[in-house]
Amino acid sequence: MAHIAHPTARTSGFSLSRMIRTAVEGIRLSYARQRAYSTTFNQLDALSDHELSDIGLGRSDIIDIARAAARAV
């Protein structure tokens, strides 16, 4: 008995639509992280040194906090 291979069967696991979906999700995540970084940085940077001190932060902490906010997305 002969075995007939179906041209629609995918055995290699390759899926162009999955690759595109993964790429689009990566781009969306990148934009969301950039937005979170920018928003956090801008809001903290707008505070005065006195206001930052009141919440226990220094100006040098702003970048680290913005990066942490971006990673949390």
TIVO-2410 file (N, C-alpha, C; in nm, 3 decimals):
# residues 73
REC num residu      c1      c2      c3 atome chaine
REC   1      M   0.085  -0.116   0.000     N      A
REC   1      M   0.000   0.000   0.000    CA      A
REC   1      M   0.090   0.124   0.000     C      A
REC   2      A   0.063   0.215  -0.088     N      A
REC   2      A   0.143   0.336  -0.102    CA      A
REC   2      A   0.091   0.444  -0.009     C      A
REC   3      H   0.183   0.521   0.042     N      A
REC   3      H   0.147   0.634   0.129    CA      A
REC   3      H   0.145   0.760   0.045     C      A
REC   4      I   0.038   0.835   0.057     N      A
REC   4      I   0.025   0.958  -0.021    CA      A
REC   4      I   0.047   1.076   0.072     C      A
REC   5      A   0.141   1.160   0.039     N      A
REC   5      A   0.167   1.280   0.119    CA      A
REC   5      A   0.072   1.390   0.077     C      A
REC   6      H   0.011   1.452   0.173     N      A
REC   6      H  -0.080   1.563   0.146    CA      A
REC   6      H  -0.001   1.693   0.145     C      A
REC   7      P  -0.015   1.771   0.040     N      A
REC   7      P   0.062   1.895   0.030    CA      A
REC   7      P   0.023   1.998   0.135     C      A
REC   8      T  -0.092   1.983   0.198     N      A
REC   8      T  -0.133   2.080   0.299    CA      A
REC   8      T  -0.083   2.044   0.437     C      A
REC   9      A  -0.033   1.924   0.455     N      A
REC   9      A   0.016   1.882   0.586    CA      A
REC   9      A   0.151   1.946   0.613     C      A
REC  10      R   0.163   2.001   0.730     N      A
REC  10      R   0.290   2.065   0.768    CA      A
REC  10      R   0.354   1.981   0.879     C      A
REC  11      T   0.467   1.925   0.848     N      A
REC  11      T   0.535   1.843   0.947    CA      A
REC  11      T   0.658   1.912   1.004     C      A
REC  12      S   0.706   2.017   0.938     N      A
REC  12      S   0.829   2.083   0.982    CA      A
REC  12      S   0.805   2.183   1.093     C      A
REC  13      G   0.680   2.222   1.117     N      A
REC  13      G   0.652   2.319   1.220    CA      A
REC  13      G   0.666   2.463   1.171     C      A
REC  14      F   0.702   2.481   1.047     N      A
REC  14      F   0.717   2.613   0.989    CA      A
REC  14      F   0.581   2.672   0.961     C      A
REC  15      S   0.560   2.792   1.009     N      A
REC  15      S   0.433   2.859   0.985    CA      A
REC  15      S   0.460   3.007   0.963     C      A
REC  16      L   0.440   3.050   0.842     N      A
REC  16      L   0.464   3.190   0.809    CA      A
REC  16      L   0.374   3.281   0.891     C      A
REC  17      S   0.250   3.242   0.907     N      A
REC  17      S   0.157   3.327   0.984    CA      A
REC  17      S   0.201   3.337   1.130     C      A
REC  18      R   0.255   3.230   1.187     N      A
REC  18      R   0.304   3.233   1.324    CA      A
REC  18      R   0.425   3.326   1.335     C      A
REC  19      M   0.512   3.321   1.235     N      A
REC  19      M   0.631   3.406   1.236    CA      A
REC  19      M   0.591   3.554   1.226     C      A
REC  20      I   0.494   3.584   1.142     N      A
REC  20      I   0.447   3.722   1.128    CA      A
REC  20      I   0.380   3.768   1.256     C      A
REC  21      R   0.297   3.682   1.314     N      A
REC  21      R   0.229   3.716   1.439    CA      A
REC  21      R   0.331   3.742   1.550     C      A
REC  22      T   0.434   3.661   1.559     N      A
REC  22      T   0.537   3.680   1.659    CA      A
REC  22      T   0.612   3.811   1.638     C      A
REC  23      A   0.641   3.843   1.513     N      A
REC  23      A   0.710   3.968   1.482    CA      A
REC  23      A   0.624   4.088   1.519     C      A
REC  24      V   0.495   4.083   1.486     N      A
REC  24      V   0.404   4.193   1.518    CA      A
REC  24      V   0.391   4.208   1.669     C      A
REC  25      E   0.380   4.098   1.741     N      A
REC  25      E   0.372   4.105   1.888    CA      A
REC  25      E   0.499   4.165   1.946     C      A
REC  26      G   0.613   4.132   1.889     N      A
REC  26      G   0.740   4.189   1.935    CA      A
REC  26      G   0.746   4.338   1.912     C      A
REC  27      I   0.695   4.382   1.798     N      A
REC  27      I   0.693   4.526   1.769    CA      A
REC  27      I   0.599   4.598   1.864     C      A
REC  28      R   0.482   4.539   1.887     N      A
REC  28      R   0.386   4.600   1.981    CA      A
REC  28      R   0.445   4.609   2.122     C      A
REC  29      L   0.511   4.504   2.164     N      A
REC  29      L   0.574   4.505   2.297    CA      A
REC  29      L   0.682   4.612   2.304     C      A
REC  30      S   0.759   4.624   2.199     N      A
REC  30      S   0.865   4.726   2.196    CA      A
REC  30      S   0.806   4.866   2.208     C      A
REC  31      Y   0.699   4.893   2.134     N      A
REC  31      Y   0.635   5.024   2.143    CA      A
REC  31      Y   0.575   5.047   2.281     C      A
REC  32      A   0.514   4.946   2.339     N      A
REC  32      A   0.454   4.960   2.473    CA      A
REC  32      A   0.562   4.987   2.576     C      A
REC  33      R   0.675   4.920   2.565     N      A
REC  33      R   0.786   4.944   2.659    CA      A
REC  33      R   0.842   5.085   2.642     C      A
REC  34      Q   0.856   5.129   2.518     N      A
REC  34      Q   0.907   5.264   2.493    CA      A
REC  34      Q   0.811   5.368   2.549     C      A
REC  35      R   0.681   5.344   2.532     N      A
REC  35      R   0.580   5.436   2.585    CA      A
REC  35      R   0.586   5.441   2.737     C      A
REC  36      A   0.600   5.324   2.802     N      A
REC  36      A   0.608   5.320   2.948    CA      A
REC  36      A   0.733   5.392   2.996     C      A
REC  37      Y   0.846   5.370   2.928     N      A
REC  37      Y   0.971   5.437   2.965    CA      A
REC  37      Y   0.955   5.589   2.952     C      A
REC  38      S   0.905   5.634   2.837     N      A
REC  38      S   0.893   5.778   2.812    CA      A
REC  38      S   0.797   5.845   2.910     C      A
REC  39      T   0.683   5.781   2.933     N      A
REC  39      T   0.584   5.838   3.025    CA      A
REC  39      T   0.641   5.851   3.165     C      A
REC  40      T   0.702   5.744   3.214     N      A
REC  40      T   0.759   5.745   3.349    CA      A
REC  40      T   0.870   5.847   3.360     C      A
REC  41      F   0.960   5.847   3.262     N      A
REC  41      F   1.071   5.941   3.265    CA      A
REC  41      F   1.021   6.085   3.264     C      A
REC  42      N   0.929   6.118   3.174     N      A
REC  42      N   0.879   6.254   3.162    CA      A
REC  42      N   0.806   6.300   3.288     C      A
REC  43      Q   0.727   6.210   3.347     N      A
REC  43      Q   0.654   6.248   3.468    CA      A
REC  43      Q   0.750   6.274   3.584     C      A
REC  44      L   0.849   6.188   3.601     N      A
REC  44      L   0.944   6.209   3.711    CA      A
REC  44      L   1.035   6.328   3.684     C      A
REC  45      D   1.073   6.345   3.560     N      A
REC  45      D   1.162   6.456   3.525    CA      A
REC  45      D   1.093   6.592   3.544     C      A
REC  46      A   0.960   6.593   3.535     N      A
REC  46      A   0.886   6.717   3.553    CA      A
REC  46      A   0.879   6.761   3.699     C      A
REC  47      L   0.908   6.669   3.790     N      A
REC  47      L   0.904   6.703   3.932    CA      A
REC  47      L   1.027   6.785   3.970     C      A
REC  48      S   1.010   6.869   4.070     N      A
REC  48      S   1.124   6.947   4.121    CA      A
REC  48      S   1.212   6.856   4.207     C      A
REC  49      D   1.333   6.902   4.235     N      A
REC  49      D   1.421   6.824   4.321    CA      A
REC  49      D   1.360   6.805   4.459     C      A
REC  50      H   1.289   6.905   4.508     N      A
REC  50      H   1.224   6.895   4.638    CA      A
REC  50      H   1.114   6.787   4.636     C      A
REC  51      E   1.034   6.785   4.529     N      A
REC  51      E   0.928   6.685   4.517    CA      A
REC  51      E   0.987   6.544   4.505     C      A
REC  52      L   1.095   6.530   4.430     N      A
REC  52      L   1.162   6.400   4.420    CA      A
REC  52      L   1.214   6.356   4.556     C      A
REC  53      S   1.272   6.450   4.628     N      A
REC  53      S   1.325   6.420   4.761    CA      A
REC  53      S   1.213   6.375   4.855     C      A
REC  54      D   1.096   6.437   4.842     N      A
REC  54      D   0.982   6.401   4.927    CA      A
REC  54      D   0.939   6.255   4.907     C      A
REC  55      I   0.957   6.203   4.787     N      A
REC  55      I   0.920   6.063   4.763    CA      A
REC  55      I   1.041   5.970   4.768     C      A
REC  56      G   1.152   6.023   4.815     N      A
REC  56      G   1.270   5.940   4.838    CA      A
REC  56      G   1.353   5.912   4.714     C      A
REC  57      L   1.346   5.999   4.617     N      A
REC  57      L   1.421   5.979   4.493    CA      A
REC  57      L   1.514   6.097   4.467     C      A
REC  58      G   1.615   6.067   4.389     N      A
REC  58      G   1.704   6.172   4.339    CA      A
REC  58      G   1.693   6.175   4.188     C      A
REC  59      R   1.743   6.280   4.129     N      A
REC  59      R   1.738   6.293   3.984    CA      A
REC  59      R   1.809   6.177   3.915     C      A
REC  60      S   1.912   6.125   3.978     N      A
REC  60      S   1.988   6.015   3.917    CA      A
REC  60      S   1.910   5.882   3.917     C      A
REC  61      D   1.803   5.875   3.993     N      A
REC  61      D   1.722   5.754   3.999    CA      A
REC  61      D   1.619   5.744   3.886     C      A
REC  62      I   1.594   5.853   3.817     N      A
REC  62      I   1.486   5.859   3.719    CA      A
REC  62      I   1.505   5.757   3.607     C      A
REC  63      I   1.625   5.748   3.552     N      A
REC  63      I   1.649   5.656   3.441    CA      A
REC  63      I   1.626   5.511   3.485     C      A
REC  64      D   1.677   5.475   3.601     N      A
REC  64      D   1.660   5.337   3.649    CA      A
REC  64      D   1.513   5.302   3.672     C      A
REC  65      I   1.438   5.397   3.726     N      A
REC  65      I   1.296   5.372   3.752    CA      A
REC  65      I   1.220   5.361   3.620     C      A
REC  66      A   1.254   5.446   3.522     N      A
REC  66      A   1.189   5.439   3.392    CA      A
REC  66      A   1.221   5.306   3.322     C      A
REC  67      R   1.343   5.261   3.334     N      A
REC  67      R   1.380   5.132   3.275    CA      A
REC  67      R   1.303   5.017   3.340     C      A
REC  68      A   1.289   5.024   3.473     N      A
REC  68      A   1.214   4.920   3.545    CA      A
REC  68      A   1.067   4.921   3.502     C      A
REC  69      A   1.012   5.039   3.480     N      A
REC  69      A   0.872   5.050   3.433    CA      A
REC  69      A   0.857   4.988   3.295     C      A
REC  70      A   0.956   5.008   3.210     N      A
REC  70      A   0.951   4.951   3.075    CA      A
REC  70      A   0.963   4.799   3.079     C      A
REC  71      R   1.048   4.747   3.167     N      A
REC  71      R   1.062   4.601   3.178    CA      A
REC  71      R   0.937   4.536   3.234     C      A
REC  72      A   0.861   4.610   3.314     N      A
REC  72      A   0.741   4.555   3.378    CA      A
REC  72      A   0.624   4.539   3.282     C      A
REC  73      V   0.636   4.595   3.163     N      A
REC  73      V   0.526   4.587   3.064    CA      A
REC  73      V   0.517   4.446   3.011     C      A
***
